[in-house]
Amino acid sequence: MFIAGNWKLHKGPQEADTLATALKRALADETAVDIAVAPPFISIPAVVDRLKHTGILVAGQDVHPEIKGAFTSAVSSEMLKDAGCAYTLVGHSERRSIFGDDDAVVNAKVHAAFRAGLLPILCCGETLPQREAGQAVEVVTRQLAAGLAGLAADQVVSTTIAYEPVWAIGTGVTASPDQAQEMHAAIRSWLAANFPAFVPTQTRIQYGGSVKPGNARELLSQPDIDGALVGGASLDADSFLAIVRAGA
Ligand code: PGA
């Protein structure tokens, strides 16, 4: 079970330190669940410092494909690694829709993560019109095929897939446990059809999209749901703790 909190554009260094302190106090001894938090870049050093010697790992929310150069405002995976991150999100739907990350860019970012020794959390998910048109599985598997292109099987296993239906992100509308399970099973079948047999059994697939303390247990008890990527409910220590506990 792997629960990750995506803080998005919330929590500057001081607020991030306060939240990390609360998480450290409550979760330092949590071993049943793998936990990560993804603060904004500028807050990463404070959070890494606060969470050192705990099991809570730190993730970037995005990464630039290049190592260095004239890419104003960008942060490389090598820099995230140097700052103490273990993971980075890649291909979040807000990156895709607001910042224009297409499948090729997402794939380059996945490779950049591995180049630096970071583990990618590769996000995928369909929009509401795509779901209503019956294209959800096709859209998600296309995103995965593109995002995972060129990886060795052991790298695919080290990649966490986060299925986040776009219509459920930040909307308060959650995919029903059945809808989520159905897509997770489809993702696992797709992995089985495209990679060696150990890949579908060992690759973790998180659900994301309005995960809250009240719905976490039912979602996380689905057979193909191996964790959650939590946005809004990860900004409050108590609600994030409740979700982690639901996965324990
Ligand atoms: P949400 O965000 O939990 O606020 O819906 C999830 C995400 O975007 O990762």
Boltz pocket constraint, residues with backbone or C-beta under 6 A from the ligand:
constraints:
  - pocket:
      binder: B
      contacts: [[A, 6], [A, 164], [A, 168], [A, 169], [A, 170], [A, 171], [A, 172], [A, 208], [A, 209], [A, 210], [A, 211], [A, 229], [A, 230], [A, 231], [A, 232], [A, 233]]
      max_distance: 6.0
